[in-house]
Amino acid sequence: MPLKMPESMDECIYFTRRADGAGKSMCWVFKEKCPKCGKALMGKPVDNGKVKIRAKEYVCPQCGHREEKVAYEEKLTANITYTCPKCKHAGEIQIPFKRKSVDGVKALVFNCQKCSEKIVITKKMKALKKKGEEDAMDDDE
């Protein structure tokens, strides 16, 4: 069964597209309905018409129910469409929305369904650190 694509970014808590050489991936996480009233989608708090970007909690705009960010995000599911950089297999997968540290960067990690290649979706503007890579300055004196 194909994954449901978001119709608007308003229904997503997270959305990204990544291209890594021959491979590419698109990941989105839908907001969940309020567990208390079940009428509205939970979202970050809004103050004076602006969304608090670094909020530590999610709020129901209908009933005001609050939930801690970590507890709320642990219940969510990441939907991913990908093309494996190793075997070029195009697939879809759903995984829990839990980021793991990979080479010093928080990322969603899953394996290709065909060749079991490890595929990593990093947070925005982050690059994996290479083994043995150091931030030492050159000594050209």
Protein Blocks (a to p, Z undefined) as FASTA:
>chain_A
ZZdddfbfklpcbdcdddehjbccdddddddddfklomaccddddeehiacfkbcbdcdf
knopacdfklmmmmpccddddddfklopacddddddddddeehiacdddddfklopacdd
ddehiacddehiacbdcdfZZ
